[in-house]
Amino acid sequence: MTDNRKIDPTTGTETTGHSWDGIEELNTPLPRWWLWTFYATVVWGVIYTILYPAWPMVSGATTGLLGYSTRGEVAAEIARVELSNADLTESLVTVDLGVLAENEPLHRFAVQAGRSVFAAHCSQCHGAGAGGVKASGYPNLLDDDWLWGGTMQEIAHTVRHGIRNEEDPEARFSQMPPFDWMEPEELDATVHYVRSLSDLPHDAAAAGQGAALYVDNCSSCHGSEGLGDREIGAPNLADAIWLRGDSYADILAQLKAPRMGVMPPWQARLGEAEVRAVSAYVHGLGGGEAAVGEAAATSAD
């Protein structure tokens, strides 16, 4: 048998037989250490797929002989943290929210826990900074304007039961009827009067005509001076804070076809501890109010 191997005279290494522009390609063998490392990784890969979840199946992946799960590891860590905070959580569930702020360690725990709850469940609508989204009618939680009250207890009730949903019979509920039956000039006059309540630019003559229309059609809910009624969720029209916008077109659209938001109830989804925690967090964002008893005590001091 003819030996067709060709040896490079300079290096003494066998060539592959390939040549480019007179340059021969050497058939240099891989270093032994590299080969053994490669073989070791192959063996390790096989062992890994046997011990750990690896191969995708129709409804999941192989579990592996060790039964390891990253989700299980996370769940165990969550359980460990919850156990370490069990006493604080139990206290949070039973404490009177009206005096929560007086218990500094518990209040601090509630606010920090509530921050996480808010980020996971509330920020999608109210924004990461809780500033709301006016275009979509999601309220700003940083100001001091609250339809149903801004004490920690009242906020907790809203979180528990939601607003205008069909799931919870205790949900906050208010409804504004459409005034599309009004004549165009009556709607125009009413809009100008409503804008005058919060010192927005308006036509004084039209606003004067709209005053009587407002008294006849709007004051029963919003009050004669436009200050609203928290008991029924009627907004204050004189504080320059507007959920749906304060332009002439925005107010006119709300009169003709009222837009009213819906908030789901969170009691069953979060549990009482997280409801109270997120209520404490929202209350502390800047717009929260003290309960009547707290306010009186502060004034006395």
C-alpha positions in Angstrom: 0.0 0.0 0.0 1.4 3.4 -1.0 1.9 5.9 1.8 0.6 9.2 0.4 1.4 11.2 3.5 3.2 14.4 2.9 5.5 15.8 5.6 6.3 19.5 5.8 10.1 19.7 5.6 10.4 22.7 7.9 8.3 21.6 10.8 8.3 17.8 10.2 4.5 17.8 10.6 2.1 16.0 8.3 0.1 18.2 6.0 -3.6 17.8 5.1 -2.8 18.0 1.4 -4.5 21.4 1.1 -2.5 24.2 -0.4 -3.4 27.9 -1.0 -1.0 30.0 -2.9 1.8 27.5 -2.2 1.0 27.5 1.6 0.5 24.0 2.9 -2.1 23.4 5.7 -0.5 21.5 8.6 -2.4 18.6 10.2 -1.3 19.7 13.8 -3.0 17.4 16.4 -4.8 19.0 19.3 -3.0 19.2 22.6 -3.7 16.3 24.9 -4.9 18.5 27.7 -7.5 20.1 25.4 -8.8 16.8 24.3 -9.2 15.4 27.8 -10.9 18.7 28.9 -13.3 18.3 26.0 -14.0 14.7 26.9 -14.6 15.7 30.5 -17.2 18.3 29.5 -19.0 15.7 27.4 -19.1 13.3 30.3 -20.2 16.1 32.7 -23.0 17.2 30.2 -24.4 13.6 30.2 -24.3 13.4 34.0 -25.9 16.8 34.3 -28.9 15.8 32.1 -29.4 12.8 34.2 -29.3 14.5 37.6 -31.0 17.9 36.8 -34.0 19.0 34.7 -32.8 19.1 31.1 -34.7 17.5 28.3 -37.9 19.4 27.2 -41.0 17.2 26.9 -44.5 17.8 25.8 -45.8 19.2 29.1 -42.6 20.0 30.8 -39.0 18.9 31.2 -37.4 15.8 32.7 -37.1 16.3 36.4 -33.7 14.7 37.0 -32.7 12.2 39.6 -32.0 14.9 42.2 -35.5 16.5 41.8 -33.9 20.0 41.8 -36.2 22.9 40.9 -35.3 26.6 40.8 -38.9 27.5 41.4 -38.8 25.2 44.5 -35.7 27.0 45.7 -37.4 30.4 45.3 -40.5 29.1 47.1 -38.4 27.8 49.9 -36.7 31.2 50.3 -40.0 33.0 50.2 -41.3 30.6 52.9 -38.2 31.3 55.0 -38.6 35.0 54.8 -42.4 34.8 55.6 -41.5 32.6 58.6 -39.0 35.2 59.9 -41.6 37.9 59.5 -44.5 35.9 60.9 -44.8 37.9 64.1 -44.9 41.2 62.2 -47.4 39.9 59.7 -49.7 38.6 62.4 -49.5 42.0 64.2 -50.2 43.8 60.9 -53.4 41.8 60.4 -54.8 42.6 63.8 -53.6 46.1 64.4 -56.0 49.1 64.2 -54.9 50.9 61.1 -55.7 54.2 62.8 -52.8 53.7 65.2 -50.4 51.8 62.9 -48.2 54.8 62.4 -47.5 54.9 66.1 -45.8 51.6 66.0 -42.7 52.5 64.1 -41.2 49.0 63.5 -44.6 47.6 62.3 -45.4 50.7 60.2 -42.0 50.5 58.6 -42.5 46.8 57.8 -45.9 47.5 56.4 -44.7 50.3 54.1 -41.8 48.2 52.8 -44.0 45.2 52.1 -46.6 47.5 50.6 -44.0 48.9 48.2 -43.5 45.4 46.7 -47.2 44.7 46.6 -47.8 48.0 44.8 -45.0 47.3 42.2 -46.4 43.9 41.5 -50.1 44.6 41.4 -50.9 48.3 41.2 -48.2 50.1 39.2 -49.6 48.7 35.9 -52.5 51.1 36.2 -51.4 53.8 38.6 -47.8 54.0 37.4 -44.6 53.0 39.0 -44.5 56.4 40.8 -48.2 56.3 41.6 -48.8 59.4 39.6 -51.8 57.9 37.7 -52.6 58.0 34.0 -55.0 60.8 33.3 -55.6 59.7 29.7 -56.9 56.4 30.9 -58.6 57.7 34.1 -56.3 56.0 36.6 -56.1 58.2 39.7 -53.1 60.0 40.9 -52.3 58.6 44.4 -49.9 61.3 45.3 -52.3 64.3 45.7 -54.7 64.9 48.5 -57.9 64.4 46.5 -59.8 61.2 47.5 -63.2 60.3 46.2 -64.0 58.0 49.1 -61.6 59.3 51.7 -57.8 59.1 52.2 -57.4 57.7 55.7 -55.6 54.4 55.9 -58.8 52.6 56.8 -60.7 54.1 53.9 -57.9 53.3 51.5 -57.8 49.7 52.8 -61.6 49.4 52.2 -61.1 50.5 48.6 -58.3 48.1 48.1 -60.2 45.2 49.6 -63.4 45.6 47.7 -62.5 47.7 44.6 -64.6 50.1 42.6 -67.6 49.5 40.4 -66.8 45.8 39.9 -69.3 43.0 39.7 -67.3 40.6 41.9 -67.7 42.3 45.3 -71.1 43.5 46.7 -69.2 45.9 48.9 -67.3 47.6 46.1 -67.3 51.4 46.1 -69.9 52.6 43.6 -70.9 55.9 42.1 -72.6 56.6 38.8 -72.9 59.8 36.8 -75.8 59.9 34.4 -75.3 61.2 30.8 -76.5 64.7 30.1 -76.6 64.3 26.3 -80.3 65.3 26.5 -79.3 68.9 27.1 -79.3 71.4 24.2 -75.8 72.3 22.9 -76.0 75.8 24.4 -77.0 74.4 27.8 -74.0 72.0 27.7 -71.8 74.9 26.8 -73.0 77.0 29.6 -72.7 74.2 32.1 -69.1 73.5 31.1 -68.1 77.1 31.5 -69.7 77.2 34.9 -67.9 74.1 36.0 -64.6 75.5 34.8 -65.3 78.7 36.7 -65.5 76.7 40.0 -61.8 76.0 39.9 -60.8 79.3 38.3 -60.1 77.9 34.9 -60.4 80.2 31.9 -64.1 80.5 31.0 -66.8 82.7 29.4 -68.3 84.7 32.3 -71.6 85.3 30.5 -72.0 81.6 29.6 -71.0 80.6 33.2 -73.7 82.9 34.6 -76.3 81.0 32.5 -74.9 77.7 33.5 -75.1 78.4 37.2 -78.9 77.6 37.3 -78.4 74.5 35.1 -75.7 73.3 37.5 -78.0 73.8 40.6 -80.8 71.9 38.9 -78.8 69.0 37.5 -75.5 68.7 39.3 -75.6 70.2 42.8 -77.4 67.2 44.4 -74.2 65.2 44.0 -71.4 67.7 43.7 -72.8 70.2 46.1 -73.9 73.8 45.6 -70.3 75.0 45.6 -68.9 72.1 43.7 -67.0 70.6 46.6 -68.3 67.1 46.0 -69.5 64.4 48.4 -67.2 61.7 49.5 -70.0 59.5 50.9 -71.3 58.9 47.3 -67.9 59.3 45.5 -68.9 62.5 43.8 -65.6 64.4 43.0 -64.7 67.9 44.1 -65.0 70.2 41.1 -63.4 73.2 42.7 -60.0 71.9 43.7 -58.3 72.1 40.2 -57.6 68.3 40.4 -59.2 66.4 37.4 -59.3 62.7 36.8 -60.3 62.9 33.2 -58.8 66.3 32.2 -59.9 69.9 32.7 -60.1 71.2 29.1 -63.4 72.4 27.7 -63.5 69.3 25.5 -62.7 66.9 28.4 -65.5 68.3 30.6 -68.0 68.4 27.7 -67.2 64.8 26.8 -67.7 63.7 30.5 -71.1 65.5 30.6 -72.3 63.9 27.4 -70.9 60.3 28.0 -69.5 59.9 31.5 -66.5 57.6 31.7 -66.2 55.7 35.0 -63.3 53.4 35.9 -63.4 49.9 37.4 -61.0 48.6 40.1 -61.0 44.9 41.0 -61.3 43.7 44.6 -57.9 42.6 46.0 -58.9 40.9 49.2 -59.0 37.4 47.8 -56.0 37.8 45.6 -53.7 39.4 48.2 -54.9 38.5 51.7 -55.5 40.8 54.6 -51.8 41.4 55.5 -50.9 42.6 52.0 -54.1 44.7 51.7 -53.1 46.5 54.8 -49.5 46.8 53.7 -50.2 48.3 50.4 -52.7 50.6 52.0 -50.0 51.9 54.4 -47.7 52.4 51.5 -50.2 54.3 49.4 -51.2 56.4 52.5 -47.6 57.4 53.0 -47.0 58.5 49.4 -48.0 62.1 50.2 -51.8 62.3 49.8 -52.9 60.2 52.8 -55.1 61.7 55.4 -55.3 61.3 59.2 -58.4 59.8 60.7 -60.8 62.2 62.5 -59.5 61.1 65.9 -55.9 61.4 64.9 -56.4 64.9 63.4 -58.1 66.0 66.6 -55.3 64.7 68.7 -52.7 66.4 66.5 -54.6 69.7 66.8 -54.7 69.4 70.6 -51.0 68.9 70.8 
